[in-house]
Amino acid sequence: MNWYIAKLIFHIDIENTDTVAQFHESFRTIQALSLSEAFEKAQSVGKSEECIFQNTRGNEIRWKFIGVNYLQYATLLSDGMEIYSSTLTKNNPDEFIRETKITSHVISTHYIHQEIHSAELR
């Protein structure tokens, strides 16, 4: 098994507010046999952490997983451990979501192609 670092992006939607769009970045450790498996596991972690709850003012807060926009081989200790996170405010949330989804797709496509090519060389 190998260790990887994945950055997960979440959109934080607060009901009935005029706040600027917020996004949360979370860097996670992922243990997997390959980059493509690490990507799939990171996607699964992100989807599993989507949630809806109410804040103290009674507003519905929705955390929606957008995608993985960073994935790198690493040497760390525990699977799924958060190693960094931040919450972002964006004036153009649709553009940020679109860019995150594109980057996530590129990472997925790149690593799957890379693994197929590596297997062909063996």
Contacts in CASP RR format, 6 or more apart in sequence:
PFRMAT RR
TARGET T0000
AUTHOR 0000-0000-0000
METHOD contacts of the structure
MODEL  1
MNWYIAKLIFHIDIENTDTVAQFHESFRTIQALSLSEAFEKAQSVGKSEE
CIFQNTRGNEIRWKFIGVNYLQYATLLSDGMEIYSSTLTKNNPDEFIRET
KITSHVISTHYIHQEIHSAELR
1 31 0 8 1.000
1 32 0 8 1.000
1 33 0 8 1.000
2 31 0 8 1.000
2 32 0 8 1.000
2 33 0 8 1.000
2 34 0 8 1.000
2 38 0 8 1.000
2 73 0 8 1.000
3 29 0 8 1.000
3 30 0 8 1.000
3 31 0 8 1.000
3 73 0 8 1.000
3 74 0 8 1.000
3 75 0 8 1.000
3 76 0 8 1.000
3 77 0 8 1.000
4 29 0 8 1.000
4 30 0 8 1.000
4 31 0 8 1.000
4 32 0 8 1.000
4 35 0 8 1.000
4 38 0 8 1.000
4 42 0 8 1.000
4 71 0 8 1.000
4 72 0 8 1.000
4 73 0 8 1.000
4 74 0 8 1.000
5 27 0 8 1.000
5 28 0 8 1.000
5 29 0 8 1.000
5 30 0 8 1.000
5 70 0 8 1.000
5 71 0 8 1.000
5 72 0 8 1.000
5 74 0 8 1.000
5 76 0 8 1.000
5 83 0 8 1.000
6 27 0 8 1.000
6 28 0 8 1.000
6 30 0 8 1.000
6 38 0 8 1.000
6 39 0 8 1.000
6 42 0 8 1.000
6 45 0 8 1.000
6 68 0 8 1.000
6 70 0 8 1.000
6 71 0 8 1.000
7 25 0 8 1.000
7 26 0 8 1.000
7 27 0 8 1.000
7 28 0 8 1.000
7 68 0 8 1.000
7 69 0 8 1.000
7 70 0 8 1.000
7 71 0 8 1.000
7 84 0 8 1.000
8 25 0 8 1.000
8 26 0 8 1.000
8 27 0 8 1.000
8 28 0 8 1.000
8 42 0 8 1.000
8 45 0 8 1.000
8 46 0 8 1.000
8 49 0 8 1.000
8 65 0 8 1.000
8 67 0 8 1.000
8 68 0 8 1.000
9 23 0 8 1.000
9 24 0 8 1.000
9 25 0 8 1.000
9 65 0 8 1.000
9 66 0 8 1.000
9 67 0 8 1.000
9 68 0 8 1.000
9 69 0 8 1.000
9 100 0 8 1.000
10 23 0 8 1.000
10 24 0 8 1.000
10 26 0 8 1.000
10 46 0 8 1.000
10 49 0 8 1.000
10 50 0 8 1.000
10 63 0 8 1.000
10 64 0 8 1.000
10 65 0 8 1.000
10 66 0 8 1.000
11 21 0 8 1.000
11 22 0 8 1.000
11 23 0 8 1.000
11 62 0 8 1.000
11 63 0 8 1.000
11 64 0 8 1.000
11 66 0 8 1.000
11 93 0 8 1.000
11 97 0 8 1.000
12 22 0 8 1.000
12 23 0 8 1.000
12 24 0 8 1.000
12 61 0 8 1.000
12 62 0 8 1.000
12 63 0 8 1.000
12 87 0 8 1.000
13 61 0 8 1.000
13 62 0 8 1.000
13 64 0 8 1.000
14 22 0 8 1.000
14 55 0 8 1.000
14 59 0 8 1.000
14 60 0 8 1.000
14 61 0 8 1.000
14 62 0 8 1.000
15 59 0 8 1.000
15 60 0 8 1.000
15 61 0 8 1.000
15 62 0 8 1.000
16 59 0 8 1.000
17 59 0 8 1.000
19 89 0 8 1.000
20 89 0 8 1.000
20 90 0 8 1.000
20 91 0 8 1.000
21 89 0 8 1.000
21 90 0 8 1.000
21 91 0 8 1.000
21 92 0 8 1.000
21 93 0 8 1.000
21 96 0 8 1.000
22 87 0 8 1.000
22 88 0 8 1.000
22 89 0 8 1.000
22 90 0 8 1.000
23 66 0 8 1.000
23 87 0 8 1.000
23 88 0 8 1.000
23 89 0 8 1.000
23 90 0 8 1.000
23 93 0 8 1.000
23 96 0 8 1.000
24 63 0 8 1.000
24 85 0 8 1.000
24 86 0 8 1.000
24 87 0 8 1.000
24 88 0 8 1.000
25 84 0 8 1.000
25 85 0 8 1.000
25 86 0 8 1.000
25 87 0 8 1.000
25 88 0 8 1.000
26 82 0 8 1.000
26 84 0 8 1.000
26 85 0 8 1.000
27 70 0 8 1.000
27 82 0 8 1.000
27 83 0 8 1.000
27 84 0 8 1.000
27 85 0 8 1.000
28 42 0 8 1.000
28 45 0 8 1.000
28 80 0 8 1.000
28 81 0 8 1.000
28 82 0 8 1.000
28 83 0 8 1.000
29 74 0 8 1.000
29 76 0 8 1.000
29 77 0 8 1.000
29 78 0 8 1.000
29 79 0 8 1.000
29 80 0 8 1.000
29 81 0 8 1.000
29 83 0 8 1.000
30 38 0 8 1.000
30 41 0 8 1.000
30 42 0 8 1.000
30 45 0 8 1.000
30 79 0 8 1.000
30 80 0 8 1.000
31 41 0 8 1.000
31 78 0 8 1.000
31 79 0 8 1.000
31 80 0 8 1.000
32 38 0 8 1.000
32 40 0 8 1.000
32 41 0 8 1.000
34 111 0 8 1.000
34 115 0 8 1.000
35 71 0 8 1.000
35 73 0 8 1.000
35 111 0 8 1.000
35 114 0 8 1.000
35 115 0 8 1.000
36 108 0 8 1.000
36 111 0 8 1.000
36 112 0 8 1.000
36 115 0 8 1.000
38 71 0 8 1.000
38 111 0 8 1.000
39 68 0 8 1.000
39 71 0 8 1.000
39 107 0 8 1.000
39 108 0 8 1.000
39 111 0 8 1.000
42 68 0 8 1.000
42 71 0 8 1.000
43 67 0 8 1.000
43 68 0 8 1.000
43 104 0 8 1.000
45 80 0 8 1.000
46 65 0 8 1.000
46 67 0 8 1.000
47 65 0 8 1.000
49 63 0 8 1.000
49 65 0 8 1.000
50 63 0 8 1.000
50 64 0 8 1.000
50 65 0 8 1.000
51 62 0 8 1.000
51 63 0 8 1.000
52 60 0 8 1.000
52 61 0 8 1.000
52 62 0 8 1.000
52 63 0 8 1.000
53 60 0 8 1.000
53 61 0 8 1.000
54 60 0 8 1.000
54 61 0 8 1.000
55 61 0 8 1.000
66 97 0 8 1.000
66 100 0 8 1.000
66 101 0 8 1.000
66 104 0 8 1.000
67 100 0 8 1.000
67 101 0 8 1.000
67 104 0 8 1.000
68 104 0 8 1.000
68 107 0 8 1.000
68 108 0 8 1.000
69 99 0 8 1.000
69 100 0 8 1.000
69 103 0 8 1.000
69 104 0 8 1.000
69 107 0 8 1.000
70 107 0 8 1.000
71 107 0 8 1.000
71 111 0 8 1.000
76 83 0 8 1.000
88 96 0 8 1.000
90 96 0 8 1.000
END
